[in-house]
Amino acid sequence: MNAVTQNGPGEHVNTVLLVGRVSSAPETRTMPSGDELVQFRVVVTRPRQRGDTRTQVDAIDIACWSARSRASALRLQEDDTVEVEGSLRRRFFAGPGGRVSRYEVEARRVRRHRP
């Protein structure tokens, strides 16, 4: 069953599924509110375009807010292959030049990927 069928016709869907390589060890941050956040980056190879001999990649930031996703992320190591399921989020925060934003995947589920 696809996401459109599950949610009904015309309803919006924000589901992301990534399989890629962890580029560095996950890091824990404590927010001013006291909430904990675990962040890491996943590098995903893009499919090659016809005639292109170069390998291109995307580096995607992952944010783990739930206790379960944080615990799973903290077991990861650099170069692990990981599967991340979640939603795309745009986060706003104060930067040196004013308000800035960035996109990241908010993880619902994180696990090592075994092909």
PDB file as gemmi writes it, atoms N, CA and C in Angstrom:
CRYST1    1.000    1.000    1.000  90.00  90.00  90.00 P 1                      
ATOM      1  N   MET A   1       0.858  -1.170   0.000  1.00  0.00           N  
ATOM      2  CA  MET A   1       0.000   0.000   0.000  1.00  0.00           C  
ATOM      3  C   MET A   1       0.904   1.234   0.000  1.00  0.00           C  
ATOM      4  N   ASN A   2       0.650   2.193  -0.867  1.00  0.00           N  
ATOM      5  CA  ASN A   2       1.503   3.372  -0.905  1.00  0.00           C  
ATOM      6  C   ASN A   2       0.991   4.450   0.045  1.00  0.00           C  
ATOM      7  N   ALA A   3       1.829   5.479   0.275  1.00  0.00           N  
ATOM      8  CA  ALA A   3       1.509   6.525   1.251  1.00  0.00           C  
ATOM      9  C   ALA A   3       0.249   7.291   0.876  1.00  0.00           C  
ATOM     10  N   VAL A   4       0.012   7.512  -0.412  1.00  0.00           N  
ATOM     11  CA  VAL A   4      -1.175   8.253  -0.823  1.00  0.00           C  
ATOM     12  C   VAL A   4      -2.428   7.447  -0.499  1.00  0.00           C  
ATOM     13  N   THR A   5      -2.388   6.139  -0.732  1.00  0.00           N  
ATOM     14  CA  THR A   5      -3.536   5.290  -0.423  1.00  0.00           C  
ATOM     15  C   THR A   5      -3.786   5.248   1.078  1.00  0.00           C  
ATOM     16  N   GLN A   6      -2.726   5.167   1.882  1.00  0.00           N  
ATOM     17  CA  GLN A   6      -2.884   5.109   3.331  1.00  0.00           C  
ATOM     18  C   GLN A   6      -3.518   6.378   3.882  1.00  0.00           C  
ATOM     19  N   ASN A   7      -3.138   7.523   3.345  1.00  0.00           N  
ATOM     20  CA  ASN A   7      -3.606   8.795   3.877  1.00  0.00           C  
ATOM     21  C   ASN A   7      -4.863   9.300   3.193  1.00  0.00           C  
ATOM     22  N   GLY A   8      -5.283   8.665   2.142  1.00  0.00           N  
ATOM     23  CA  GLY A   8      -6.460   9.111   1.424  1.00  0.00           C  
ATOM     24  C   GLY A   8      -6.076  10.071   0.316  1.00  0.00           C  
ATOM     25  N   PRO A   9      -6.894  10.152  -0.707  1.00  0.00           N  
ATOM     26  CA  PRO A   9      -6.582  11.022  -1.837  1.00  0.00           C  
ATOM     27  C   PRO A   9      -6.576  12.487  -1.420  1.00  0.00           C  
ATOM     28  N   GLY A  10      -5.599  13.222  -1.909  1.00  0.00           N  
ATOM     29  CA  GLY A  10      -5.517  14.657  -1.642  1.00  0.00           C  
ATOM     30  C   GLY A  10      -4.824  15.030  -0.345  1.00  0.00           C  
ATOM     31  N   GLU A  11      -4.526  14.057   0.517  1.00  0.00           N  
ATOM     32  CA  GLU A  11      -3.826  14.378   1.754  1.00  0.00           C  
ATOM     33  C   GLU A  11      -2.331  14.468   1.509  1.00  0.00           C  
ATOM     34  N   HIS A  12      -1.658  15.290   2.256  1.00  0.00           N  
ATOM     35  CA  HIS A  12      -0.228  15.500   2.085  1.00  0.00           C  
ATOM     36  C   HIS A  12       0.571  14.397   2.762  1.00  0.00           C  
ATOM     37  N   VAL A  13       1.760  14.129   2.232  1.00  0.00           N  
ATOM     38  CA  VAL A  13       2.627  13.083   2.759  1.00  0.00           C  
ATOM     39  C   VAL A  13       4.028  13.664   2.921  1.00  0.00           C  
ATOM     40  N   ASN A  14       4.661  13.424   4.068  1.00  0.00           N  
ATOM     41  CA  ASN A  14       6.034  13.848   4.308  1.00  0.00           C  
ATOM     42  C   ASN A  14       6.764  12.662   4.940  1.00  0.00           C  
ATOM     43  N   THR A  15       7.225  11.763   4.088  1.00  0.00           N  
ATOM     44  CA  THR A  15       7.928  10.570   4.538  1.00  0.00           C  
ATOM     45  C   THR A  15       9.238  10.459   3.788  1.00  0.00           C  
ATOM     46  N   VAL A  16      10.314  10.236   4.544  1.00  0.00           N  
ATOM     47  CA  VAL A  16      11.649  10.112   3.966  1.00  0.00           C  
ATOM     48  C   VAL A  16      12.220   8.768   4.389  1.00  0.00           C  
ATOM     49  N   LEU A  17      12.835   8.063   3.445  1.00  0.00           N  
ATOM     50  CA  LEU A  17      13.554   6.828   3.732  1.00  0.00           C  
ATOM     51  C   LEU A  17      14.924   6.952   3.091  1.00  0.00           C  
ATOM     52  N   LEU A  18      15.972   6.895   3.910  1.00  0.00           N  
ATOM     53  CA  LEU A  18      17.346   7.019   3.427  1.00  0.00           C  
ATOM     54  C   LEU A  18      18.138   5.787   3.812  1.00  0.00           C  
ATOM     55  N   VAL A  19      19.013   5.362   2.928  1.00  0.00           N  
ATOM     56  CA  VAL A  19      20.015   4.356   3.246  1.00  0.00           C  
ATOM     57  C   VAL A  19      21.333   4.944   2.781  1.00  0.00           C  
ATOM     58  N   GLY A  20      22.263   5.109   3.716  1.00  0.00           N  
ATOM     59  CA  GLY A  20      23.535   5.712   3.371  1.00  0.00           C  
ATOM     60  C   GLY A  20      24.585   5.452   4.433  1.00  0.00           C  
ATOM     61  N   ARG A  21      25.689   6.181   4.300  1.00  0.00           N  
ATOM     62  CA  ARG A  21      26.850   5.996   5.181  1.00  0.00           C  
ATOM     63  C   ARG A  21      26.897   7.120   6.216  1.00  0.00           C  
ATOM     64  N   VAL A  22      27.106   6.745   7.467  1.00  0.00           N  
ATOM     65  CA  VAL A  22      27.276   7.739   8.540  1.00  0.00           C  
ATOM     66  C   VAL A  22      28.642   8.388   8.354  1.00  0.00           C  
ATOM     67  N   SER A  23      28.679   9.733   8.234  1.00  0.00           N  
ATOM     68  CA  SER A  23      29.935  10.413   7.906  1.00  0.00           C  
ATOM     69  C   SER A  23      30.806  10.715   9.120  1.00  0.00           C  
ATOM     70  N   SER A  24      30.221  10.781  10.306  1.00  0.00           N  
ATOM     71  CA  SER A  24      30.993  10.969  11.539  1.00  0.00           C  
ATOM     72  C   SER A  24      30.131  10.531  12.712  1.00  0.00           C  
ATOM     73  N   ALA A  25      30.751  10.299  13.844  1.00  0.00           N  
ATOM     74  CA  ALA A  25      30.022   9.806  15.013  1.00  0.00           C  
ATOM     75  C   ALA A  25      28.899  10.777  15.407  1.00  0.00           C  
ATOM     76  N   PRO A  26      27.721  10.254  15.751  1.00  0.00           N  
ATOM     77  CA  PRO A  26      26.624  11.113  16.199  1.00  0.00           C  
ATOM     78  C   PRO A  26      27.011  11.924  17.438  1.00  0.00           C  
ATOM     79  N   GLU A  27      26.440  13.125  17.541  1.00  0.00           N  
ATOM     80  CA  GLU A  27      26.736  14.024  18.662  1.00  0.00           C  
ATOM     81  C   GLU A  27      25.452  14.375  19.390  1.00  0.00           C  
ATOM     82  N   THR A  28      25.552  14.455  20.718  1.00  0.00           N  
ATOM     83  CA  THR A  28      24.420  14.840  21.555  1.00  0.00           C  
ATOM     84  C   THR A  28      24.521  16.322  21.899  1.00  0.00           C  
ATOM     85  N   ARG A  29      23.387  17.011  21.804  1.00  0.00           N  
ATOM     86  CA  ARG A  29      23.311  18.417  22.202  1.00  0.00           C  
ATOM     87  C   ARG A  29      22.156  18.576  23.178  1.00  0.00           C  
ATOM     88  N   THR A  30      22.348  19.443  24.150  1.00  0.00           N  
ATOM     89  CA  THR A  30      21.256  19.797  25.056  1.00  0.00           C  
ATOM     90  C   THR A  30      20.776  21.181  24.654  1.00  0.00           C  
ATOM     91  N   MET A  31      19.512  21.287  24.341  1.00  0.00           N  
ATOM     92  CA  MET A  31      18.924  22.547  23.893  1.00  0.00           C  
ATOM     93  C   MET A  31      18.664  23.448  25.103  1.00  0.00           C  
ATOM     94  N   PRO A  32      18.495  24.763  24.876  1.00  0.00           N  
ATOM     95  CA  PRO A  32      18.197  25.678  25.985  1.00  0.00           C  
ATOM     96  C   PRO A  32      16.964  25.254  26.792  1.00  0.00           C  
ATOM     97  N   SER A  33      16.037  24.543  26.145  1.00  0.00           N  
ATOM     98  CA  SER A  33      14.826  24.076  26.839  1.00  0.00           C  
ATOM     99  C   SER A  33      15.111  22.889  27.750  1.00  0.00           C  
ATOM    100  N   GLY A  34      16.314  22.290  27.598  1.00  0.00           N  
ATOM    101  CA  GLY A  34      16.652  21.096  28.360  1.00  0.00           C  
ATOM    102  C   GLY A  34      16.447  19.816  27.564  1.00  0.00           C  
ATOM    103  N   ASP A  35      15.781  19.913  26.409  1.00  0.00           N  
ATOM    104  CA  ASP A  35      15.585  18.737  25.553  1.00  0.00           C  
ATOM    105  C   ASP A  35      16.918  18.284  24.985  1.00  0.00           C  
ATOM    106  N   GLU A  36      17.056  16.969  24.806  1.00  0.00           N  
ATOM    107  CA  GLU A  36      18.268  16.430  24.201  1.00  0.00           C  
ATOM    108  C   GLU A  36      18.013  16.110  22.741  1.00  0.00           C  
ATOM    109  N   LEU A  37      19.040  16.297  21.955  1.00  0.00           N  
ATOM    110  CA  LEU A  37      18.998  16.072  20.521  1.00  0.00           C  
ATOM    111  C   LEU A  37      20.264  15.338  20.124  1.00  0.00           C  
ATOM    112  N   VAL A  38      20.126  14.308  19.292  1.00  0.00           N  
ATOM    113  CA  VAL A  38      21.295  13.641  18.715  1.00  0.00           C  
ATOM    114  C   VAL A  38      21.272  13.937  17.222  1.00  0.00           C  
ATOM    115  N   GLN A  39      22.423  14.385  16.719  1.00  0.00           N  
ATOM    116  CA  GLN A  39      22.540  14.739  15.303  1.00  0.00           C  
ATOM    117  C   GLN A  39      23.681  13.971  14.656  1.00  0.00           C  
ATOM    118  N   PHE A  40      23.486  13.645  13.391  1.00  0.00           N  
ATOM    119  CA  PHE A  40      24.556  13.063  12.590  1.00  0.00           C  
ATOM    120  C   PHE A  40      24.242  13.319  11.130  1.00  0.00           C  
ATOM    121  N   ARG A  41      25.158  12.966  10.276  1.00  0.00           N  
ATOM    122  CA  ARG A  41      25.000  13.203   8.842  1.00  0.00           C  
ATOM    123  C   ARG A  41      25.128  11.885   8.101  1.00  0.00           C  
ATOM    124  N   VAL A  42      24.253  11.710   7.105  1.00  0.00           N  
ATOM    125  CA  VAL A  42      24.263  10.528   6.258  1.00  0.00           C  
ATOM    126  C   VAL A  42      24.662  10.959   4.845  1.00  0.00           C  
ATOM    127  N   VAL A  43      25.608  10.241   4.263  1.00  0.00           N  
ATOM    128  CA  VAL A  43      26.033  10.491   2.892  1.00  0.00           C  
ATOM    129  C   VAL A  43      25.377   9.438   2.009  1.00  0.00           C  
ATOM    130  N   VAL A  44      24.644   9.908   1.013  1.00  0.00           N  
ATOM    131  CA  VAL A  44      23.881   9.037   0.121  1.00  0.00           C  
ATOM    132  C   VAL A  44      24.383   9.257  -1.304  1.00  0.00           C  
ATOM    133  N   THR A  45      24.729   8.181  -1.987  1.00  0.00           N  
ATOM    134  CA  THR A  45      25.181   8.262  -3.372  1.00  0.00           C  
ATOM    135  C   THR A  45      23.988   8.513  -4.286  1.00  0.00           C  
ATOM    136  N   ARG A  46      24.146   9.456  -5.205  1.00  0.00           N  
ATOM    137  CA  ARG A  46      23.104   9.719  -6.203  1.00  0.00           C  
ATOM    138  C   ARG A  46      23.225   8.730  -7.356  1.00  0.00           C  
ATOM    139  N   PRO A  47      22.098   8.392  -7.950  1.00  0.00           N  
ATOM    140  CA  PRO A  47      22.191   7.564  -9.161  1.00  0.00           C  
ATOM    141  C   PRO A  47      22.931   8.359 -10.247  1.00  0.00           C  
ATOM    142  N   ARG A  48      23.764   7.672 -10.994  1.00  0.00           N  
ATOM    143  CA  ARG A  48      24.513   8.337 -12.070  1.00  0.00           C  
ATOM    144  C   ARG A  48      23.578   8.683 -13.222  1.00  0.00           C  
ATOM    145  N   GLN A  49      23.814   9.851 -13.777  1.00  0.00           N  
ATOM    146  CA  GLN A  49      23.090  10.275 -14.974  1.00  0.00           C  
ATOM    147  C   GLN A  49      23.751   9.641 -16.192  1.00  0.00           C  
ATOM    148  N   ARG A  50      23.022   9.469 -17.205  1.00  0.00           N  
ATOM    149  CA  ARG A  50      23.541   8.847 -18.435  1.00  0.00           C  
ATOM    150  C   ARG A  50      24.800   9.571 -18.906  1.00  0.00           C  
ATOM    151  N   GLY A  51      25.863   8.799 -19.106  1.00  0.00           N  
ATOM    152  CA  GLY A  51      27.112   9.351 -19.614  1.00  0.00           C  
ATOM    153  C   GLY A  51      28.002   9.975 -18.545  1.00  0.00           C  
ATOM    154  N   ASP A  52      27.528  10.083 -17.302  1.00  0.00           N  
ATOM    155  CA  ASP A  52      28.321  10.700 -16.232  1.00  0.00           C  
ATOM    156  C   ASP A  52      29.210   9.643 -15.589  1.00  0.00           C  
ATOM    157  N   THR A  53      30.493   9.922 -15.508  1.00  0.00           N  
ATOM    158  CA  THR A  53      31.427   8.955 -14.907  1.00  0.00           C  
ATOM    159  C   THR A  53      31.750   9.297 -13.463  1.00  0.00           C  
ATOM    160  N   ARG A  54      31.336  10.460 -13.000  1.00  0.00           N  
ATOM    161  CA  ARG A  54      31.623  10.879 -11.628  1.00  0.00           C  
ATOM    162  C   ARG A  54      30.547  10.365 -10.675  1.00  0.00           C  
ATOM    163  N   THR A  55      30.983  10.014  -9.479  1.00  0.00           N  
ATOM    164  CA  THR A  55      30.040   9.657  -8.424  1.00  0.00           C  
ATOM    165  C   THR A  55      29.700  10.928  -7.663  1.00  0.00           C  
ATOM    166  N   GLN A  56      28.408  11.208  -7.530  1.00  0.00           N  
ATOM    167  CA  GLN A  56      27.959  12.369  -6.766  1.00  0.00           C  
ATOM    168  C   GLN A  56      27.222  11.883  -5.526  1.00  0.00           C  
ATOM    169  N   VAL A  57      27.319  12.667  -4.464  1.00  0.00           N  
ATOM    170  CA  VAL A  57      26.672  12.296  -3.204  1.00  0.00           C  
ATOM    171  C   VAL A  57      25.911  13.490  -2.637  1.00  0.00           C  
ATOM    172  N   ASP A  58      24.976  13.186  -1.771  1.00  0.00           N  
ATOM    173  CA  ASP A  58      24.290  14.195  -0.968  1.00  0.00           C  
ATOM    174  C   ASP A  58      24.598  13.911   0.490  1.00  0.00           C  
ATOM    175  N   ALA A  59      24.895  14.956   1.250  1.00  0.00           N  
ATOM    176  CA  ALA A  59      25.113  14.844   2.698  1.00  0.00           C  
ATOM    177  C   ALA A  59      23.868  15.405   3.376  1.00  0.00           C  
ATOM    178  N   ILE A  60      23.182  14.558   4.135  1.00  0.00           N  
ATOM    179  CA  ILE A  60      21.885  14.923   4.703  1.00  0.00           C  
ATOM    180  C   ILE A  60      21.965  14.881   6.219  1.00  0.00           C  
ATOM    181  N   ASP A  61      21.581  16.005   6.853  1.00  0.00           N  
ATOM    182  CA  ASP A  61      21.592  16.097   8.310  1.00  0.00           C  
ATOM    183  C   ASP A  61      20.385  15.372   8.886  1.00  0.00           C  
ATOM    184  N   ILE A  62      20.641  14.617   9.966  1.00  0.00           N  
ATOM    185  CA  ILE A  62      19.604  13.846  10.647  1.00  0.00           C  
ATOM    186  C   ILE A  62      19.485  14.358  12.075  1.00  0.00           C  
ATOM    187  N   ALA A  63      18.248  14.568  12.534  1.00  0.00           N  
ATOM    188  CA  ALA A  63      17.973  15.004  13.902  1.00  0.00           C  
ATOM    189  C   ALA A  63      17.127  13.948  14.597  1.00  0.00           C  
ATOM    190  N   CYS A  64      17.580  13.493  15.756  1.00  0.00           N  
ATOM    191  CA  CYS A  64      16.873  12.474  16.535  1.00  0.00           C  
ATOM    192  C   CYS A  64      16.386  13.101  17.834  1.00  0.00           C  
ATOM    193  N   TRP A  65      15.075  13.278  17.942  1.00  0.00           N  
ATOM    194  CA  TRP A  65      14.490  13.909  19.125  1.00  0.00           C  
ATOM    195  C   TRP A  65      13.913  12.891  20.097  1.00  0.00           C  
ATOM    196  N   SER A  66      13.356  11.799  19.609  1.00  0.00           N  
ATOM    197  CA  SER A  66      12.720  10.839  20.517  1.00  0.00           C  
ATOM    198  C   SER A  66      13.793  10.016  21.231  1.00  0.00           C  
ATOM    199  N   ALA A  67      13.455   9.518  22.412  1.00  0.00           N  
ATOM    200  CA  ALA A  67      14.410   8.716  23.186  1.00  0.00           C  
ATOM    201  C   ALA A  67      14.851   7.492  22.396  1.00  0.00           C  
ATOM    202  N   ARG A  68      13.938   6.870  21.691  1.00  0.00           N  
ATOM    203  CA  ARG A  68      14.262   5.662  20.927  1.00  0.00           C  
ATOM    204  C   ARG A  68      15.224   5.966  19.774  1.00  0.00           C  
ATOM    205  N   SER A  69      14.939   7.019  19.013  1.00  0.00           N  
ATOM    206  CA  SER A  69      15.823   7.335  17.884  1.00  0.00           C  
ATOM    207  C   SER A  69      17.187   7.829  18.374  1.00  0.00           C  
ATOM    208  N   ARG A  70      17.216   8.555  19.503  1.00  0.00           N  
ATOM    209  CA  ARG A  70      18.503   9.003  20.066  1.00  0.00           C  
ATOM    210  C   ARG A  70      19.356   7.807  20.475  1.00  0.00           C  
ATOM    211  N   ALA A  71      18.741   6.858  21.166  1.00  0.00           N  
ATOM    212  CA  ALA A  71      19.484   5.674  21.622  1.00  0.00           C  
ATOM    213  C   ALA A  71      20.023   4.881  20.438  1.00  0.00           C  
ATOM    214  N   SER A  72      19.212   4.712  19.410  1.00  0.00           N  
ATOM    215  CA  SER A  72      19.657   3.983  18.217  1.00  0.00           C  
ATOM    216  C   SER A  72      20.803   4.717  17.521  1.00  0.00           C  
ATOM    217  N   ALA A  73      20.692   6.027  17.404  1.00  0.00           N  
ATOM    218  CA  ALA A  73      21.722   6.817  16.734  1.00  0.00           C  
ATOM    219  C   ALA A  73      23.046   6.768  17.487  1.00  0.00           C  
ATOM    220  N   LEU A  74      22.989   6.775  18.798  1.00  0.00           N  
ATOM    221  CA  LEU A  74      24.224   6.782  19.588  1.00  0.00           C  
ATOM    222  C   LEU A  74      24.994   5.462  19.496  1.00  0.00           C  
ATOM    223  N   ARG A  75      24.370   4.413  18.984  1.00  0.00           N  
ATOM    224  CA  ARG A  75      25.067   3.144  18.771  1.00  0.00           C  
ATOM    225  C   ARG A  75      25.807   3.111  17.430  1.00  0.00           C  
ATOM    226  N   LEU A  76      25.581   4.114  16.605  1.00  0.00           N  
ATOM    227  CA  LEU A  76      26.222   4.153  15.286  1.00  0.00           C  
ATOM    228  C   LEU A  76      27.659   4.646  15.380  1.00  0.00           C  
ATOM    229  N   GLN A  77      28.444   4.225  14.402  1.00  0.00           N  
ATOM    230  CA  GLN A  77      29.824   4.679  14.288  1.00  0.00           C  
ATOM    231  C   GLN A  77      30.051   5.212  12.883  1.00  0.00           C  
ATOM    232  N   GLU A  78      31.095   6.000  12.743  1.00  0.00           N  
ATOM    233  CA  GLU A  78      31.473   6.510  11.430  1.00  0.00           C  
ATOM    234  C   GLU A  78      31.623   5.350  10.452  1.00  0.00           C  
ATOM    235  N   ASP A  79      31.138   5.531   9.245  1.00  0.00           N  
ATOM    236  CA  ASP A  79      31.183   4.575   8.138  1.00  0.00           C  
ATOM    237  C   ASP A  79      30.166   3.439   8.238  1.00  0.00           C  
ATOM    238  N   ASP A  80      29.353   3.385   9.302  1.00  0.00           N  
ATOM    239  CA  ASP A  80      28.259   2.413   9.331  1.00  0.00           C  
ATOM    240  C   ASP A  80      27.276   2.736   8.205  1.00  0.00           C  
ATOM    241  N   THR A  81      26.676   1.699   7.634  1.00  0.00           N  
ATOM    242  CA  THR A  81      25.575   1.922   6.711  1.00  0.00           C  
ATOM    243  C   THR A  81      24.305   1.910   7.540  1.00  0.00           C  
ATOM    244  N   VAL A  82      23.477   2.927   7.346  1.00  0.00           N  
ATOM    245  CA  VAL A  82      22.323   3.137   8.209  1.00  0.00           C  
ATOM    246  C   VAL A  82      21.068   3.331   7.375  1.00  0.00           C  
ATOM    247  N   GLU A  83      19.949   2.942   7.951  1.00  0.00           N  
ATOM    248  CA  GLU A  83      18.638   3.211   7.363  1.00  0.00           C  
ATOM    249  C   GLU A  83      17.918   4.178   8.295  1.00  0.00           C  
ATOM    250  N   VAL A  84      17.445   5.285   7.736  1.00  0.00           N  
ATOM    251  CA  VAL A  84      16.743   6.307   8.512  1.00  0.00           C  
ATOM    252  C   VAL A  84      15.365   6.506   7.906  1.00  0.00           C  
ATOM    253  N   GLU A  85      14.350   6.435   8.747  1.00  0.00           N  
ATOM    254  CA  GLU A  85      12.987   6.711   8.331  1.00  0.00           C  
ATOM    255  C   GLU A  85      12.499   7.909   9.133  1.00  0.00           C  
ATOM    256  N   GLY A  86      11.925   8.890   8.449  1.00  0.00           N  
ATOM    257  CA  GLY A  86      11.458  10.067   9.160  1.00  0.00           C  
ATOM    258  C   GLY A  86      10.735  11.030   8.249  1.00  0.00           C  
ATOM    259  N   SER A  87      10.810  12.322   8.607  1.00  0.00           N  
ATOM    260  CA  SER A  87      10.143  13.378   7.860  1.00  0.00           C  
ATOM    261  C   SER A  87      11.101  14.529   7.629  1.00  0.00           C  
ATOM    262  N   LEU A  88      10.924  15.220   6.502  1.00  0.00           N  
ATOM    263  CA  LEU A  88      11.727  16.397   6.199  1.00  0.00           C  
ATOM    264  C   LEU A  88      11.206  17.571   7.006  1.00  0.00           C  
ATOM    265  N   ARG A  89      12.108  18.280   7.674  1.00  0.00           N  
ATOM    266  CA  ARG A  89      11.743  19.445   8.489  1.00  0.00           C  
ATOM    267  C   ARG A  89      12.607  20.636   8.098  1.00  0.00           C  
ATOM    268  N   ARG A  90      12.030  21.814   8.218  1.00  0.00           N  
ATOM    269  CA  ARG A  90      12.788  23.051   8.067  1.00  0.00           C  
ATOM    270  C   ARG A  90      12.840  23.692   9.440  1.00  0.00           C  
ATOM    271  N   ARG A  91      14.057  23.844   9.957  1.00  0.00           N  
ATOM    272  CA  ARG A  91      14.265  24.357  11.309  1.00  0.00           C  
ATOM    273  C   ARG A  91      14.809  25.779  11.224  1.00  0.00           C  
ATOM    274  N   PHE A  92      14.270  26.678  12.026  1.00  0.00           N  
ATOM    275  CA  PHE A  92      14.713  28.067  12.075  1.00  0.00           C  
ATOM    276  C   PHE A  92      15.466  28.301  13.378  1.00  0.00           C  
ATOM    277  N   PHE A  93      16.533  29.084  13.310  1.00  0.00           N  
ATOM    278  CA  PHE A  93      17.295  29.419  14.513  1.00  0.00           C  
ATOM    279  C   PHE A  93      18.049  30.716  14.282  1.00  0.00           C  
ATOM    280  N   ALA A  94      18.559  31.271  15.380  1.00  0.00           N  
ATOM    281  CA  ALA A  94      19.301  32.540  15.310  1.00  0.00           C  
ATOM    282  C   ALA A  94      20.738  32.266  14.887  1.00  0.00           C  
ATOM    283  N   GLY A  95      21.184  32.988  13.886  1.00  0.00           N  
ATOM    284  CA  GLY A  95      22.568  32.896  13.420  1.00  0.00           C  
ATOM    285  C   GLY A  95      23.257  34.232  13.617  1.00  0.00           C  
ATOM    286  N   PRO A  96      24.539  34.322  13.299  1.00  0.00           N  
ATOM    287  CA  PRO A  96      25.285  35.570  13.493  1.00  0.00           C  
ATOM    288  C   PRO A  96      24.693  36.755  12.723  1.00  0.00           C  
ATOM    289  N   GLY A  97      24.100  36.474  11.550  1.00  0.00           N  
ATOM    290  CA  GLY A  97      23.538  37.556  10.744  1.00  0.00           C  
ATOM    291  C   GLY A  97      22.034  37.671  10.835  1.00  0.00           C  
ATOM    292  N   GLY A  98      21.422  37.022  11.813  1.00  0.00           N  
ATOM    293  CA  GLY A  98      19.962  37.031  11.945  1.00  0.00           C  
ATOM    294  C   GLY A  98      19.410  35.620  11.883  1.00  0.00           C  
ATOM    295  N   ARG A  99      18.122  35.546  11.600  1.00  0.00           N  
ATOM    296  CA  ARG A  99      17.466  34.229  11.540  1.00  0.00           C  
ATOM    297  C   ARG A  99      17.873  33.475  10.286  1.00  0.00           C  
ATOM    298  N   VAL A 100      18.177  32.202  10.471  1.00  0.00           N  
ATOM    299  CA  VAL A 100      18.537  31.331   9.354  1.00  0.00           C  
ATOM    300  C   VAL A 100      17.722  30.045   9.459  1.00  0.00           C  
ATOM    301  N   SER A 101      17.730  29.282   8.382  1.00  0.00           N  
ATOM    302  CA  SER A 101      17.007  28.017   8.415  1.00  0.00           C  
ATOM    303  C   SER A 101      17.830  26.943   7.723  1.00  0.00           C  
ATOM    304  N   ARG A 102      17.465  25.709   8.002  1.00  0.00           N  
ATOM    305  CA  ARG A 102      18.100  24.573   7.340  1.00  0.00           C  
ATOM    306  C   ARG A 102      17.099  23.433   7.291  1.00  0.00           C  
ATOM    307  N   TYR A 103      17.283  22.581   6.307  1.00  0.00           N  
ATOM    308  CA  TYR A 103      16.462  21.388   6.193  1.00  0.00           C  
ATOM    309  C   TYR A 103      17.215  20.215   6.799  1.00  0.00           C  
ATOM    310  N   GLU A 104      16.473  19.331   7.428  1.00  0.00           N  
ATOM    311  CA  GLU A 104      17.044  18.121   7.999  1.00  0.00           C  
ATOM    312  C   GLU A 104      15.943  17.069   8.038  1.00  0.00           C  
ATOM    313  N   VAL A 105      16.347  15.837   8.226  1.00  0.00           N  
ATOM    314  CA  VAL A 105      15.378  14.758   8.390  1.00  0.00           C  
ATOM    315  C   VAL A 105      15.222  14.500   9.881  1.00  0.00           C  
ATOM    316  N   GLU A 106      13.993  14.601  10.361  1.00  0.00           N  
ATOM    317  CA  GLU A 106      13.689  14.250  11.749  1.00  0.00           C  
ATOM    318  C   GLU A 106      13.395  12.754  11.779  1.00  0.00           C  
ATOM    319  N   ALA A 107      14.279  12.003  12.428  1.00  0.00           N  
ATOM    320  CA  ALA A 107      14.211  10.544  12.383  1.00  0.00           C  
ATOM    321  C   ALA A 107      13.145  10.003  13.323  1.00  0.00           C  
ATOM    322  N   ARG A 108      12.342   9.097  12.797  1.00  0.00           N  
ATOM    323  CA  ARG A 108      11.415   8.303  13.609  1.00  0.00           C  
ATOM    324  C   ARG A 108      12.069   6.983  13.977  1.00  0.00           C  
ATOM    325  N   ARG A 109      12.865   6.454  13.020  1.00  0.00           N  
ATOM    326  CA  ARG A 109      13.508   5.166  13.222  1.00  0.00           C  
ATOM    327  C   ARG A 109      14.907   5.216  12.616  1.00  0.00           C  
ATOM    328  N   VAL A 110      15.862   4.687  13.367  1.00  0.00           N  
ATOM    329  CA  VAL A 110      17.264   4.625  12.920  1.00  0.00           C  
ATOM    330  C   VAL A 110      17.747   3.219  13.197  1.00  0.00           C  
ATOM    331  N   ARG A 111      18.379   2.606  12.187  1.00  0.00           N  
ATOM    332  CA  ARG A 111      18.952   1.279  12.423  1.00  0.00           C  
ATOM    333  C   ARG A 111      20.079   1.023  11.425  1.00  0.00           C  
ATOM    334  N   ARG A 112      21.018   0.192  11.849  1.00  0.00           N  
ATOM    335  CA  ARG A 112      22.065  -0.230  10.928  1.00  0.00           C  
ATOM    336  C   ARG A 112      21.422  -0.980   9.788  1.00  0.00           C  
ATOM    337  N   HIS A 113      21.917  -0.760   8.601  1.00  0.00           N  
ATOM    338  CA  HIS A 113      21.348  -1.411   7.408  1.00  0.00           C  
ATOM    339  C   HIS A 113      22.188  -2.625   7.063  1.00  0.00           C  
ATOM    340  N   ARG A 114      21.519  -3.733   6.905  1.00  0.00           N  
ATOM    341  CA  ARG A 114      22.175  -4.961   6.483  1.00  0.00           C  
ATOM    342  C   ARG A 114      21.524  -5.400   5.193  1.00  0.00           C  
ATOM    343  N   PRO A 115      22.251  -5.316   4.078  1.00  0.00           N  
ATOM    344  CA  PRO A 115      21.665  -5.677   2.783  1.00  0.00           C  
ATOM    345  C   PRO A 115      21.250  -7.134   2.696  1.00  0.00           C  
TER     346      PRO A 115                                                      
END                                                                             
